[in-house]
Structure formats: C-alpha cells, structure tokens
Amino acid sequence: MPHEPQNVVASQNASHGEGHDYVKGSPHLRHPVLRTMIADQLSALVRETIDRKGSCHVLEVGAGHGTFSDFLLAAGARVTVTEASQASAAMLTEKFAGRDDVEVFFDSTGGDVFERQDQVDGVVCAALLHHIPDYVTFVGDLSRLIEPGGFFYSAQDPTYYPRRRRRVHLAQRGTYFLWRLAQGNYKRGLATRLRRVKGEWSETEASDLVEYHVVRDGVDELALTAELERHFADVELFTYWSTQGPFFQKTLGRFDLPSEFGLIARSRT
C-alpha cells in the first residue's frame, strides 16, 4: 500500500472504533469560525461546479462522522464518502441511510479507493493529510481521480514546523498541551511526551500513528502546492489559526498565527 502503512490504518480503526467521539477528540472541527469558513469554501466549489456542468459528484476521503459531508450535501453535491475505520463507516451508513445522493465506502487499507473509484468532479480531504505518511504522492494520485475542470480541497492540516515563526509554534503546541491536560489519561500522555523529547516514534503506539504529523514536523504545504500545480490551473494556499480549546481559539484567533493551512485547487487540467 503506497500511501499509508497497514499499521497506521489499524491504529486509526482501533482508536476510532464504536463510541468514538469526534467532537471530544477533535473539537477544533466544531469551532464556529472554522466551520463557517470551511462550509463557505466547500459550498462555493460545489456551486461553481453545478453552474458549470449541472451536477457535482464529490469524493470525500476520510469523512469521519460526516461533519463536512453535510456541507457538501447542503450545497447540492452527490457525495461518496470513504472511511478507514469500520465503526465510522458503519456510523456513516446509518446516518445517511435512505439517501440516494450519498455512497459510503469502507476503505479497509487506505488505498482501496484508487482501485474502485470512477472519476469525480471534486475531492475533499478535511483534517486528513497529516495522517498520511506520503501525503504528496497521495494527493497526486487523488488528483488523477478528478475530471478535467474539477477541484481539490483540503483543510485543517498543520503548517510545516521548520517554516513556522517561533511564536506560532509555541502558541499552537502550548495551547494543545493545556487542552490535553484537561483530557486525562496522564500515563499515556507522559509516555508519549517522553518519546517526543527523545525524538522517537513508535510503530505500535496509537498516539504516534494517529498523530503522525507531530513527529515529522507537520505537513509541507509548499510541497503539496507544487504537486497540485502539476494538475490544476489555479491553486490557492491559505493559512489560519486553529487549536482545540475554544477559549484559545477565540482569543488568539485575532492575531497573525498561521498554525494550519488549506488548499483550494480549481480547473483540473
């Protein structure tokens, strides 16, 4: 499997099993400012496609519990959602039961989608790419699933640490640490922190596999931009502040702290 080792998929499947709460584990996906930004961007892309060709079929990779699928559907898209967690795929199937504008696809390896997916008008990866080891190749292969004129969208991935200003990195990691303290599970947290200090990464620990970006310095947004420019006529990189705790999201959001990034690529060539 070229994009995601089997143990990463297994860890994702285990840590996102039945009863997993995406809101508790990823509350930054629920902050009103961020949700509105993402909803507006996705809606605009779907409307542009419908205006251009009369319909819009979107592939959303790693849909979680369908937070962003709802935006796509509200804008008028037909959506194929994929999930590497069997429990999440089952939850999505139940959530969208009876709808003929949604297909749920359980991607047991993280790469099955490339074997069975027909071309689509757009691909959406929200809070996903930082979990993919070879994310540049992954995005390149996803681009080949998009029809000419179509779009690619990603958001909620951490900017590349070596290019971050020091105050941005300290603010993002510091607020995350304070939020994590309130979540409990101190034994796992201490063991994870010790590995971080030593610069170690475990092939078996869920906290390292699911938070793979932390031990490989975020995600290289410029490398992804360059890859998308090979496939699209118009590529936009945007950055913004994002953290888990709502207090720090609100108070620090007014400052120039680009901790996360997104990409909008239009006009597949």
N, C-alpha and C positions, 0 to 999 in steps of 0.2 A: 504494500500500500504506500504510494509515493508521498502522501501529504500528511498523514497522521498515524504514528505508530499505534499498533493494536493496544498496547498497554495504556495509552492516553485515552483511547475510546473506552476501554474497560473501566478506567477510573471515572470518566465522565458518566458512564452508565451507572456506576455504583453510587457516586456522590449525588446524582440527580434522579435517584430512584423514587419509588412511591412515597408520597408525603413530602417531597422536597418543596420548599417554599422559595420561589424565585424572588419574591419581594423582600423577604428577610435576608436572603443571601446576596442579592444584588439590588439594594434599594435605590441606587443611583439611576436605575432604569425607570423609576417612578417619579423622579423629581419633576414637578410641573413644567419648569422652564425647558428642561431637556426633552421631555415628552412632546411638548408643543413644537420645539424645533424639528425633531425627527418626524413627527406627524406631518408638519407642513412640507418638509422636503420630499417625503415619500408621496404625499398626495399630489404635489406638483409634477413629479415624474410620471405618475400614473395618468394624470390628466393630459399631459403632453403627449403621451403615447396614444391614448384614446382619441385625442384630437387628430393625431397623425394617421392612424390606421383603423380606428373604430373599435378597437378592443385592446386589452392588455393582459398578458399572461406573465406572472412573476414567479420566479423560483426563490423562496426564502430558505437559506441554508442555516440550520441550527436555530430553529424557531422557538425553542424553549417552551413556554406555555402560551405562545401566540400573542404576546404583548404588541408586537409590531405588525403581525398579520392582520389584526383588527384595523389598523390604519389603512393598509393596502386594500382590504375588502371595502371599507367605507368609501374609498376613493373610486371604486368601481372595477378593481382588478379581479381576475381569476388567479388563484394562488395555489402553488404546490409548495408545501412545507416539508422540510426534512428534519429529522432528529436522530442523533446517535444514541440517545437514552431511550430504551424501550418503554420505560414508565412514562416519560414525557410524550413519546409518540402515542401511547395509549390515551393519555390525557387529552392530547390534541384531537384524536379521533372522536372522543366523546364530546369534546367542546364543539366541534364542527359537524357533528352528526346531522344528517338530513340536508346539508348544503351541497349543491351541485357545483359551486364555484370554489371549492376547496378540496385538494387531494393531500392526504397525509402519507408521507413516505418514511418508513423506518430504515435509516441508513446504518446498518449494523457494523460497518467498517470505517465509516467516514469518507469512503471513496466510491461507494456503490452508485452514487448519483451520476457519476461520469459514465457509467456503463448503461444506464437506462433512461436518462433524461433527454427528451427531444429539445430542440432549440426553443428559447423563450424570449420574451420582449425585454425582460429585465431580471437582474439578480440582486438580492438584498442579503447582506451579512451584517447583522446588528449584534455587537458585543461578541463577536465570534473569532476574528482573525488572530487575536492574541492567544488563542488556544491551539492554533495550528503551527507546528514546527516549521514547515517550509511554506510559509504563507504567500511568498511571491509566486512560486510555481502554482500554488493552489488558486490564486486569483487569475493567473494567466489561463489556467485550464477552465475556470468558470467563465472567463470571457469568451471562450470558444463555444459556449452553450448559448450565447446571446445572438439573436438575429441582427442583421445589418440595420443600423438606425437605433438599436436598443440601448439600454442603460445598465450601469452597475452602481450600486450604492453600498457604502459601509459606514459605520459609526461606532462610537464607544470602544475605541482601541487606544491604549496608552502611547503617547508620543515616545520617540526613541530617547532613552535616558541620556546617552552621551551628548545629545544636542540640546537638552533641556537647560534652561537657566537654573542656577543652583536654587534660587528661591522657589521656583516652580516645583522642583523635585522634592525639596524639603516640605513644602506645603502639602503636596499630594501624598507623600509617604507618611508624613506626620499625622494628617487627618485620618488616613486609613488606619494607622496604628491605634489611634484613640477610639475610632469606631470599633475596631476588632476587640479591644479590651472589654467593651461592653457586651460582647457576644459570648463570653465564657470560653470553655474548652482550653484552659490555660496550658495544660500538659502538651497538647498537640501544638499550640501556638509557640511555646518555648522551644520545643524540639525543632520546629520549622525555622524559628529565628536563629537558632544556633547554626543550622545548615546554611542560612543566608550569610551569616557573618563569616563562616569558613569558605564561602563561595562554592558550596557543594550543591548538587542536585541529585535527587533520588529517582530511580526508575520505578519505584514501587509506592512511594508516598503520594497519596491523593492531593495533598496541598501543593506539591511541586508539579504534579502533572496537570491539574486543573488551573493552577496559577503559573503556567509555564513561562509567561512573559516576564515575571519578576526576576527570574534567574538568567534571562538572556536579554536584559536591558530594554524592555518594552518592544515596540514594533517600529520598524524602519519605514516611516511614512514616505520618505523620498524614493526609496527603492520601489515601493508599491505604486507611487505616482508614475515613475518611469516605466514600469511594466504596463500600467493601464494606457499610457500614451502610445504604446505599440499597437493597441487595439481600438482606441477611441479617438475621435477628432477633438473632443473637448473634455478636459479633466480638471476638476476643481478640488483642491485640498483645503479643508477648513479645520481650525483648531478652537478649543474651548476648555473651560474648567469643569471638571466633574469629580465628585467624591461621594462616598457612601452616606455620610451623615447629613441630614437636611439642614442643620444649623450652619455647618461649614460650607455647604453648597450655596446657601443664600448669602452668607456674609462675605465669603471670598470670591463669589461669582462676579462681583463688581470690579475686581482687579484683573490685570492682564496676566493670567496664569494658565497658559495653554497646556494643560496636562493630558488632554485626549484629542483625538483627531477623527475626521471622517473624510470620505472621498465620494465625489459625485462625478461619474464619467458618462457622458452623453455621446450619441451618434457613433455607435459601433461601426467600424469601417469594414 
